[in-house]
Amino acid sequence: MNQVVRSGPAGTGHAGITPGAESIITGEAVAIDLRVARLGSRLVAGLIDLLAQLYILYILGALVVLVVRPDDDALVATTFLLIYVTMVLGYPVACETLSRGRTLGKMALGLRVVRDDGGPIRFRHALTRGLIGAIIERPGMLLGLPAIISMIASRRSKRLGDVFAGTVVLQVSVPRTVGAAPFVPPPLLGWAALLDLTGLDDGLALRARQFLSRSHALSPQALDRLGRGLVDEVRAVVTPPPPPGTPGWAYLSAVLAERTRRAYARLAGQRRS
């Protein structure tokens, strides 16, 4: 059984979890950082789902008119009302149930709905989310305002449907991006020029470079926790130590950038000679 562990302000909680970080502890006692989907990505996903629903609604309405050809205006209104309700409620419930927490919009943005303990949602979770969305969050002139307010107020960006269903939306994938080349932050320029890099071997430099290249895919808590050990390794072989208060990523970036600069300078000197 999975459970959510929250580290307290005094650093209590599961060993190895950064204070203030929020993680899932799996049945094998492995901590997994939650990357909660925020308002922006969820709004874009919701817009894609809305366009898909309108398109499907148009197709179904056209088919009903062509096949049924109702002559009674009341029957026409009732038919389209049933189609509308089925689409507003049935689309998200069916998609999230069959695809384990994903709609077309969530697939496009790399999002997934999971239970609070990190497990896959079931029909009852999807139905609860769908009902709350259709009845409370999106009817009439509300235009999703209750959901937006709830996500802004919630630490885990939960809309009302998530609160009642016991679910959370995660960013399970991030766009592939090319990592920026290491650079020396301006405040560290003078310090970097004084570095003794003779103890920094290629293997350790490569691990630091790989860590920086995938830092965009890590949550801030995971970035700090995973980078701390690497920073300690580099500090053990590189002198002098960085100025107090230097972030770990800035330290590694400055060291690698200075190492690269010196390598190019040596290569240019050899070519001139």
LOVOPA-121685 format. One record per residue (C-alpha): residue number from 1; x, y, z. Coordinates in steps of 0.02 Angstrom, whole numbers, plus 50000, padded with zeros to 5 digits. Each point is the difference from the previous one (the first is absolute). Example, Ala and Ser with C-alpha at 12.3 -4.5 7.8 and 13.67 -1.06 7.14 Angstrom:
pos:1&east:50615&north:49775&up:50390
pos:2&east:50069&north:50172&up:49967
***
This chain:
pos:1&east:50000&north:50000&up:50000
pos:2&east:50069&north:50169&up:49952
pos:3&east:49991&north:50150&up:50113
pos:4&east:50041&north:50183&up:49990
pos:5&east:50134&north:50062&up:50119
pos:6&east:50018&north:50184&up:50038
pos:7&east:50158&north:50059&up:50084
pos:8&east:49970&north:50121&up:50141
pos:9&east:50084&north:50167&up:50023
pos:10&east:50121&north:49930&up:50125
pos:11&east:50062&north:49872&up:49875
pos:12&east:49901&north:49855&up:50069
pos:13&east:49931&north:49868&up:49884
pos:14&east:50071&north:49864&up:49891
pos:15&east:50187&north:49990&up:49996
pos:16&east:50078&north:50082&up:49850
pos:17&east:49854&north:50113&up:49960
pos:18&east:50037&north:50183&up:49988
pos:19&east:49904&north:50100&up:50132
pos:20&east:49846&north:50075&up:49922
pos:21&east:50004&north:49880&up:49852
pos:22&east:49851&north:49891&up:49963
pos:23&east:50026&north:49821&up:49944
pos:24&east:49912&north:49835&up:49972
pos:25&east:50068&north:49854&up:50097
pos:26&east:49967&north:49842&up:49900
pos:27&east:49971&north:49829&up:50073
pos:28&east:50186&north:49967&up:49975
pos:29&east:50040&north:50154&up:50106
pos:30&east:50066&north:50097&up:49851
pos:31&east:49971&north:50188&up:50006
pos:32&east:49937&north:50077&up:49838
pos:33&east:49990&north:50190&up:49983
pos:34&east:49831&north:50064&up:49945
pos:35&east:50005&north:50122&up:49856
pos:36&east:49830&north:50081&up:50020
pos:37&east:49921&north:50074&up:49844
pos:38&east:49968&north:50186&up:50024
pos:39&east:49863&north:50115&up:49942
pos:40&east:50077&north:50050&up:49833
pos:41&east:50024&north:49825&up:49931
pos:42&east:49830&north:49945&up:50063
pos:43&east:49913&north:50148&up:49918
pos:44&east:50082&north:49958&up:49833
pos:45&east:49952&north:49817&up:50019
pos:46&east:49822&north:50053&up:50043
pos:47&east:49991&north:50109&up:49845
pos:48&east:50054&north:49854&up:49890
pos:49&east:49868&north:49890&up:50082
pos:50&east:49868&north:50135&up:49973
pos:51&east:50041&north:50009&up:49814
pos:52&east:49992&north:49810&up:49989
pos:53&east:49831&north:49999&up:50089
pos:54&east:49929&north:50134&up:49885
pos:55&east:50058&north:49905&up:49848
pos:56&east:49925&north:49836&up:50061
pos:57&east:49841&north:50091&up:50051
pos:58&east:49983&north:50072&up:49825
pos:59&east:50025&north:49829&up:49920
pos:60&east:49874&north:49915&up:50114
pos:61&east:49873&north:50138&up:49975
pos:62&east:50016&north:49989&up:49812
pos:63&east:49980&north:49811&up:50005
pos:64&east:49844&north:50013&up:50108
pos:65&east:49919&north:50124&up:49881
pos:66&east:50042&north:49893&up:49848
pos:67&east:49950&north:49833&up:50075
pos:68&east:49855&north:50040&up:50118
pos:69&east:49930&north:50154&up:49909
pos:70&east:49890&north:50053&up:50147
pos:71&east:49853&north:50113&up:49955
pos:72&east:49953&north:50051&up:50177
pos:73&east:50098&north:50152&up:50063
pos:74&east:49988&north:49937&up:50179
pos:75&east:50071&north:49833&up:49946
pos:76&east:50142&north:50088&up:49908
pos:77&east:50042&north:50103&up:50156
pos:78&east:49992&north:49847&up:50111
pos:79&east:50110&north:49900&up:49883
pos:80&east:50133&north:50134&up:49991
pos:81&east:49994&north:50024&up:50189
pos:82&east:50032&north:49815&up:50024
pos:83&east:50144&north:50006&up:49877
pos:84&east:50072&north:50153&up:50089
pos:85&east:49989&north:49922&up:50174
pos:86&east:50073&north:49837&up:49934
pos:87&east:50145&north:50095&up:49923
pos:88&east:50036&north:50114&up:50149
pos:89&east:49996&north:49856&up:50124
pos:90&east:50034&north:49848&up:49892
pos:91&east:50154&north:50064&up:49908
pos:92&east:50113&north:50030&up:50153
pos:93&east:49933&north:49849&up:50095
pos:94&east:50023&north:49880&up:49854
pos:95&east:50171&north:50068&up:49953
pos:96&east:50070&north:50002&up:50177
pos:97&east:49931&north:49826&up:50038
pos:98&east:50059&north:49915&up:49841
pos:99&east:50170&north:50086&up:49991
pos:100&east:50034&north:50000&up:50188
pos:101&east:49987&north:50184&up:50033
pos:102&east:50027&north:50082&up:49832
pos:103&east:49893&north:50097&up:49877
pos:104&east:50055&north:50063&up:49830
pos:105&east:50053&north:50165&up:50076
pos:106&east:50097&north:49915&up:50140
pos:107&east:50086&north:49886&up:49875
pos:108&east:50055&north:50151&up:49899
pos:109&east:50071&north:50088&up:50154
pos:110&east:50074&north:49845&up:50082
pos:111&east:49880&north:50002&up:50148
pos:112&east:49916&north:49857&up:50094
pos:113&east:49872&north:49989&up:50140
pos:114&east:50053&north:49883&up:50141
pos:115&east:49935&north:49961&up:50173
pos:116&east:50073&north:50095&up:50146
pos:117&east:50109&north:49848&up:50037
pos:118&east:50066&north:49998&up:49822
pos:119&east:49899&north:49851&up:49939
pos:120&east:49895&north:49998&up:49840
pos:121&east:49824&north:50068&up:50013
pos:122&east:49845&north:49894&up:49975
pos:123&east:49827&north:50034&up:49932
pos:124&east:49935&north:50071&up:50165
pos:125&east:50141&north:50128&up:50006
pos:126&east:49969&north:50053&up:49820
pos:127&east:49811&north:50008&up:50030
pos:128&east:50020&north:50108&up:50156
pos:129&east:50116&north:50119&up:49908
pos:130&east:49882&north:50008&up:49852
pos:131&east:49844&north:50030&up:50105
pos:132&east:50080&north:50139&up:50102
pos:133&east:50064&north:50080&up:49840
pos:134&east:49831&north:49992&up:49913
pos:135&east:49892&north:50053&up:50148
pos:136&east:50107&north:50120&up:50102
pos:137&east:50152&north:50060&up:49903
pos:138&east:49945&north:50033&up:49821
pos:139&east:49812&north:50032&up:49986
pos:140&east:49927&north:50162&up:49935
pos:141&east:50100&north:50159&up:50024
pos:142&east:50126&north:49923&up:50122
pos:143&east:50114&north:49952&up:49854
pos:144&east:50112&north:49895&up:50111
pos:145&east:50032&north:50139&up:50126
pos:146&east:49972&north:49887&up:50153
pos:147&east:50128&north:49878&up:49931
pos:148&east:50127&north:50139&up:49967
pos:149&east:49978&north:50073&up:50175
pos:150&east:50018&north:49827&up:50078
pos:151&east:50161&north:49964&up:49903
pos:152&east:50076&north:50167&up:50048
pos:153&east:49957&north:49973&up:50184
pos:154&east:50058&north:49818&up:50005
pos:155&east:50181&north:49957&up:50035
pos:156&east:49984&north:49853&up:49880
pos:157&east:49901&north:50098&up:49870
pos:158&east:49841&north:49900&up:50030
pos:159&east:49836&north:50050&up:49924
pos:160&east:49839&north:49959&up:50094
pos:161&east:49981&north:49837&up:49904
pos:162&east:50172&north:49945&up:50060
pos:163&east:49958&north:50046&up:50180
pos:164&east:49841&north:49895&up:50003
pos:165&east:50072&north:49855&up:49899
pos:166&east:50165&north:49991&up:50094
pos:167&east:50105&north:50025&up:49845
pos:168&east:50139&north:50111&up:49937
pos:169&east:50060&north:50044&up:49824
pos:170&east:50185&north:49969&up:49968
pos:171&east:50120&north:50057&up:49865
pos:172&east:50060&north:49827&up:49951
pos:173&east:50103&north:50053&up:49850
pos:174&east:50090&north:50157&up:49950
pos:175&east:50045&north:50062&up:49826
pos:176&east:50169&north:49947&up:49938
pos:177&east:50114&north:50150&up:50000
pos:178&east:50182&north:50024&up:49964
pos:179&east:50089&north:50041&up:50161
pos:180&east:50084&north:50167&up:50003
pos:181&east:50189&north:49999&up:49998
pos:182&east:50081&north:50028&up:50171
pos:183&east:50043&north:50181&up:50033
pos:184&east:50080&north:50103&up:50138
pos:185&east:49871&north:50110&up:50087
pos:186&east:50065&north:50181&up:50005
pos:187&east:50022&north:50005&up:50190
pos:188&east:50118&north:49849&up:49988
pos:189&east:50112&north:50062&up:49858
pos:190&east:50143&north:50058&up:50112
pos:191&east:49992&north:49843&up:50108
pos:192&east:49995&north:49882&up:49849
pos:193&east:50162&north:50072&up:49931
pos:194&east:50090&north:49944&up:50159
pos:195&east:49940&north:49820&up:49998
pos:196&east:50122&north:49855&up:50016
pos:197&east:49920&north:49867&up:49889
pos:198&east:50142&north:49874&up:49994
pos:199&east:49905&north:49878&up:50112
pos:200&east:49841&north:50001&up:49894
pos:201&east:50008&north:49846&up:49890
pos:202&east:49900&north:49970&up:49841
pos:203&east:49881&north:49876&up:50082
pos:204&east:49943&north:50119&up:50136
pos:205&east:49988&north:50144&up:49877
pos:206&east:49891&north:49894&up:49886
pos:207&east:49882&north:49954&up:50142
pos:208&east:49983&north:50182&up:50047
pos:209&east:49965&north:50049&up:49820
pos:210&east:49869&north:49863&up:49982
pos:211&east:49917&north:50056&up:50161
pos:212&east:49988&north:50180&up:49939
pos:213&east:49933&north:49946&up:49830
pos:214&east:49850&north:49913&up:50078
pos:215&east:49968&north:50123&up:50139
pos:216&east:49850&north:50072&up:49906
pos:217&east:49910&north:49833&up:50023
pos:218&east:50020&north:49994&up:50189
pos:219&east:49895&north:50079&up:50134
pos:220&east:50090&north:50134&up:50103
pos:221&east:50006&north:49883&up:50151
pos:222&east:50074&north:49856&up:49899
pos:223&east:50123&north:50118&up:49917
pos:224&east:50063&north:50057&up:50169
pos:225&east:50008&north:49826&up:50075
pos:226&east:50083&north:49912&up:49854
pos:227&east:50120&north:50142&up:49965
pos:228&east:50060&north:50017&up:50179
pos:229&east:50107&north:49843&up:49995
pos:230&east:50073&north:50046&up:49832
pos:231&east:50044&north:50175&up:50061
pos:232&east:50088&north:49924&up:50151
pos:233&east:50103&north:49886&up:49886
pos:234&east:50054&north:50146&up:49891
pos:235&east:50040&north:50111&up:50150
pos:236&east:50112&north:49863&up:50068
pos:237&east:50116&north:50013&up:49849
pos:238&east:49979&north:50181&up:49945
pos:239&east:50068&north:50150&up:50095
pos:240&east:49965&north:50132&up:50059
pos:241&east:49823&north:49971&up:50066
pos:242&east:49861&north:50106&up:49923
pos:243&east:49939&north:50161&up:50081
pos:244&east:49875&north:49971&up:50140
pos:245&east:49821&north:49979&up:49941
pos:246&east:50045&north:49940&up:49824
pos:247&east:49863&north:49882&up:49935
pos:248&east:50058&north:49825&up:49956
pos:249&east:49951&north:50015&up:49816
pos:250&east:50093&north:50166&up:49984
pos:251&east:50156&north:49923&up:50078
pos:252&east:50001&north:49850&up:49883
pos:253&east:49963&north:50109&up:49849
pos:254&east:50142&north:50119&up:50040
pos:255&east:50125&north:49859&up:50029
pos:256&east:49956&north:49913&up:49837
pos:257&east:49998&north:50161&up:49900
pos:258&east:50171&north:50051&up:50066
pos:259&east:50069&north:49826&up:49965
pos:260&east:49935&north:50010&up:49821
pos:261&east:50071&north:50175&up:49976
pos:262&east:50173&north:49945&up:50056
pos:263&east:49994&north:49846&up:49887
pos:264&east:49961&north:50109&up:49849
pos:265&east:50137&north:50122&up:50051
pos:266&east:50127&north:49858&up:50008
pos:267&east:49943&north:49935&up:49831
pos:268&east:50015&north:50173&up:49922
pos:269&east:50175&north:50020&up:50074
pos:270&east:50055&north:49832&up:49928
pos:271&east:49937&north:50049&up:49828
pos:272&east:50094&north:50166&up:50003
pos:273&east:50160&north:49913&up:50049
***
